[in-house]
Amino acid sequence: MKSHQFTRPSGFVLAADQGEPFWFLNTLTITKVGSDHSRGQLSIVDHRVPPGFAPPPHLHHHSDEALLILDGQLDGFCGDHSWRAGPGSLVFMPRAIPHGFTVSDAGPGRIIIVASPGGFDQFVAAAGEPAPDLCLPVPVPPDPACLTRLAAAHGIQILPPPGP
């Protein structure tokens, strides 16, 4: 389902699979509320991820991030704090604090990501590609240099993996 142009100030309602879908880092990420819908104040994306998925450790220089876990088990960190979260859990990660997570190998995950102020949706669009279907893509290795460059252009710093 493609995005809708929302020009009325009264808001909108999207069904579960509606929004602007992207294949992003081997996930299906559907933009539900883009920066352009909220005067730049927030981004909300439905992030559908395969078992074992882990974004590279990173930090957001300009935005706070919250994860509402709908499906799956996640293990993660934010700064020096480690966490484990499952369905119904909310994880808040303030800006400028290194963080990351890994989805359990036991099953896929589904996460609602809220970033404030907005802009994460623009990074997803820049680093991803429009998804022709609402399914996970065939996995392809990301280009680390390209990802790092695009992330930096959107206020996100990719960090080296944590040491042993």
N, C-alpha and C positions, 0 to 999 in steps of 0.2 A: 504494500500500500504506500502510495506516495504522500508527501506532505500536503497539507492544505494551507492556503494563504489566509491567515486570520487578520482581518482588518477591522473587525468590530471590537470596541472596548469592553464588551460584555463577557469576554472569556470564551472558553470552548471545552468540549468534552471529547475525549478520544477513547475508542474501544481498545481492548487489550493489544491487538496487533496493529493498531493505527499509529501513524507517525512517519518519520523519515528514516528508512532502514539503511544501515551501512554494514559492510563487512569491514571490521576494524580489528586488527591484531588477531585474526583467526576467530573472531567472535561475531555475533549478530548484535548490533547496537542500534536501537531505535530511538531517535530523538523524539521525545514527547513534548518538551517545552524548550525551545531554542532561545538563545540570547535575544534574537529579534522579536520574540513574543513577549519578553519581559523587560524591555528597555535596558537590556544588558545586565539585569539583576540576578538572573539565575539560569541554569541549564538543568534539565531533568532528562535522563536517558534510561531506557530499559536495556540492561546489559545482559545478554544471554551468552553464557560461557561454557566451553567444554570441560570435562573432567581434567584436572591437573593444570588448568589455565593459571598463569601467573604473569601479571604485567611486570615490567622491569621496576625495581625500586625507583622511586621518584619523589619529587615534592612540587607542590604548586606554589609559585611565588605570590600569586595575587588572589587565590580563591581558597575558601574552606570547602571541604568535601564530606558528604555523608553518604553512607551505604546502607540501604534497607535491604536485608537479605530476604528474598522470597522463597528461594529453593537452594539446596546444597549446603555444604559445610565449608567454611573458610577459616584458614589460619592466616594471621597477619601480624603486622607490627606497625606502630606509629611512634617514632622516636625510639626510646628505650623500652617501650611497653609492648609486650606480645599479647595477642588476643585470639580467641576462637569464637566464632559466631555461626549460628544456624538460622533457620527460617524464623522470621519475626524479630530478629535482632537488628539493632541499628548501631552502626559504627560511625563515630564522628572523628574526623582528622583535620585539625586546624592547618591553615596555610603555613608554608615555610618549615614544616616538620617532615622529615623523610618518612615514607610509608610504603607499604606494599602488602600483597596478600596472595595466597595460593588456594585454589579451589580443590577440594578433596578429589582423589582419584576414584572415589566410590560413585560419583555421579556428577551430572552437569550442575551448573549454578545459574541462578537468575537474580540479578541485583538491580535495584533502582538506585542510580547515582544522582545525587543532587549536588551541584556546585554553585557556590555563591561568592562573588558575583559570577555571572555567566561567562561563557567562552569555551567551556569544555566541549560543547556540541560543535563548535567551529574546529577544534582540534580533531575530533572524530571525523568530520567531513574532509579535512585536509589530509589526514593520515590514512583514511579508509577509502572505500569505493562504494558507490550506491549498490545495495543488495538487490538483485533481480527477484529473489525469493526470500521468504521468511524462514531461512534455515541457516545452520552454521556452514561457513564456507569450507572448501577443501583446504586443509592447512598448508600454508606456505611460510617459509622462514622470513621474518621481517628484515628489512635492511636497517641495521643499527644506526648507521651514519645518517640516513634519511630520517628515521624516526627521531633521533636526537635533535636534528636541525628543525624539524617541524614542531616538536615539543617546545623547544626554546622559543620559537616564534610565537607560541601561545602561552608563554609564562610558566612552562613546566620544565623542570630539570631532571633528566634521566641520570640516575646514580649507578655506580658500580654495584654488582651483587654483594651482599654482606659476606664478609670473610668467615672462615670456619672458626 
